[in-house]
Amino acid sequence: MLFPLGILGLIGVAQSEHAKVSADGFTPLTTHIFDRASEYLDSETVFGVKQSLIEDFVADADADADGVLVCEHDFVLSRP
């Protein structure tokens, strides 16, 4: 779920969702995915936006609740 980060006092920070991904036998990964529609992608200085971490967040047609956004992203884990 995306929410306006301004309510947290983080004005000028691009909207993102954080993810922690793990699987047996692989090094855990903690990262974030940025919303392509965020107006702060070009000026983001807190999290360091990379092109490979930008995705389209779109309305979920199957969701029961209004305002649910989804995105697809492939995560690649490495072995220790």
Residue, then its C-alpha position, 0 to 999 in steps of 0.5 A: m500500500l502506498f501512502p503520502l510520505g509527507i505525513l511522516g515528515l519526509i517531504g520530497v521522498a519518492q513513494s516506494e514499497h519495501a520488500k524483504v525476500s528470502a529463501d533457504g540456501f540464499t542470501p536474504l535481500t532487503t530492498h524497495i521498489f519505487d512508484r514510477a508516478s512519484e513526482y520525486l524520482d529525479s530529486e530523491t536523495v534519501f533512498g537512492v533511486k535506481q532505474s532497475l527499482i522503478e515499477d508501475f503501480v496500478a489499480d488492482a482490478d480484483a481487489d475488494a478495497d478501493g485504492v489498492l495498488v499492485c506492481e510486478h517485480d522479479f527479485v534475484l537472490s544470490r547464494p552465500 
